[in-house]
Amino acid sequence: MNVLLIVIYVVFAVAALITLWRIVIGPSILDRAVASDVLLTEVMCVLGAEMAINHHTRTLPVLLIIAAVGVFGSISIARFVARRDQDQ
């Protein structure tokens, strides 16, 4: 079980590093927005896995807040890009 946990954490860490790299070098704002959504999803998956492994639901409010931030962030970026495209 401990080896499996280490493998899971390593996979999530590598995915987070790759996502951070895309946020930093992303050529467009949409690339960065998608990468930030992926990073929020990875954080949610890690928190959910931690809840399942340790048999508790204490971090459920944090998951809900992260999900809301992701949704509202995506909507605001989409509206900003749509408004910017109309001006051109």
Kinemage of the C-alpha trace (Angstrom):
@kinemage 1
@onewidth
@group {chain A} dominant
@subgroup {mainchain}
@vectorlist {calphas} color= white
{ca met a 1} P 0.000 0.000 0.000
{ca asn a 2} L 2.806 2.433 0.802
{ca val a 3} L 4.467 1.824 -2.565
{ca leu a 4} L 1.179 2.516 -4.305
{ca leu a 5} L 0.794 5.806 -2.423
{ca ile a 6} L 4.298 6.872 -3.391
{ca val a 7} L 3.597 6.054 -7.048
{ca ile a 8} L 0.330 8.010 -6.930
{ca tyr a 9} L 2.005 11.051 -5.375
{ca val a 10} L 4.867 10.926 -7.883
{ca val a 11} L 2.443 10.762 -10.819
{ca phe a 12} L 0.445 13.716 -9.490
{ca ala a 13} L 3.656 15.685 -8.817
{ca val a 14} L 4.968 15.110 -12.337
{ca ala a 15} L 1.594 16.090 -13.821
{ca ala a 16} L 1.557 19.256 -11.690
{ca leu a 17} L 5.079 20.192 -12.811
{ca ile a 18} L 4.186 19.698 -16.466
{ca thr a 19} L 1.059 21.792 -15.968
{ca leu a 20} L 3.038 24.549 -14.250
{ca trp a 21} L 5.439 24.519 -17.171
{ca arg a 22} L 2.512 25.057 -19.569
{ca ile a 23} L 1.251 27.936 -17.414
{ca val a 24} L 4.658 29.604 -17.530
{ca ile a 25} L 5.471 29.154 -21.235
{ca gly a 26} L 1.952 28.951 -22.677
{ca pro a 27} L 1.925 31.023 -25.835
{ca ser a 28} L -1.632 32.271 -25.380
{ca ile a 29} L -3.939 33.175 -22.544
{ca leu a 30} L -6.213 30.262 -23.428
{ca asp a 31} L -3.327 27.787 -23.025
{ca arg a 32} L -2.633 29.226 -19.612
{ca ala a 33} L -6.328 29.116 -18.675
{ca val a 34} L -6.652 25.463 -19.640
{ca ala a 35} L -3.456 24.631 -17.768
{ca ser a 36} L -4.703 26.404 -14.653
{ca asp a 37} L -7.955 24.413 -14.856
{ca val a 38} L -5.933 21.222 -15.155
{ca leu a 39} L -3.853 22.228 -12.139
{ca leu a 40} L -6.980 22.899 -10.085
{ca thr a 41} L -8.344 19.523 -11.151
{ca glu a 42} L -5.100 17.843 -10.099
{ca val a 43} L -5.290 19.500 -6.688
{ca met a 44} L -8.877 18.324 -6.351
{ca cys a 45} L -7.880 14.776 -7.288
{ca val a 46} L -5.067 14.765 -4.734
{ca leu a 47} L -7.405 16.031 -2.011
{ca gly a 48} L -10.043 13.486 -2.995
{ca ala a 49} L -7.505 10.671 -2.980
{ca glu a 50} L -6.272 11.789 0.432
{ca met a 51} L -9.848 11.773 1.736
{ca ala a 52} L -10.446 8.277 0.370
{ca ile a 53} L -7.177 6.908 1.743
{ca asn a 54} L -7.619 8.382 5.228
{ca his a 55} L -11.399 7.765 5.386
{ca his a 56} L -12.555 11.300 6.216
{ca thr a 57} L -14.472 14.181 4.648
{ca arg a 58} L -12.849 17.144 6.389
{ca thr a 59} L -11.461 18.613 3.173
{ca leu a 60} L -14.756 18.463 1.279
{ca pro a 61} L -15.441 22.216 1.746
{ca val a 62} L -12.003 22.931 0.291
{ca leu a 63} L -12.860 20.800 -2.737
{ca leu a 64} L -16.082 22.745 -3.254
{ca ile a 65} L -14.284 26.087 -3.039
{ca ile a 66} L -11.600 24.962 -5.493
{ca ala a 67} L -14.291 23.768 -7.916
{ca ala a 68} L -16.131 27.092 -7.671
{ca val a 69} L -12.935 29.070 -8.248
{ca gly a 70} L -12.172 26.945 -11.296
{ca val a 71} L -15.618 27.400 -12.813
{ca phe a 72} L -15.809 31.142 -12.182
{ca gly a 73} L -12.232 31.624 -13.365
{ca ser a 74} L -12.920 29.794 -16.619
{ca ile a 75} L -16.084 31.801 -17.219
{ca ser a 76} L -14.353 35.108 -16.593
{ca ile a 77} L -11.439 34.256 -18.881
{ca ala a 78} L -13.822 33.116 -21.623
{ca arg a 79} L -15.771 36.370 -21.349
{ca phe a 80} L -12.542 38.400 -21.414
{ca val a 81} L -11.264 36.624 -24.519
{ca ala a 82} L -14.654 36.906 -26.257
{ca arg a 83} L -14.827 40.629 -25.520
{ca arg a 84} L -11.241 41.113 -26.723
{ca asp a 85} L -12.011 39.236 -29.976
{ca gln a 86} L -15.061 41.457 -30.633
{ca asp a 87} L -12.929 44.610 -30.296
{ca gln a 88} L -10.514 43.512 -33.000
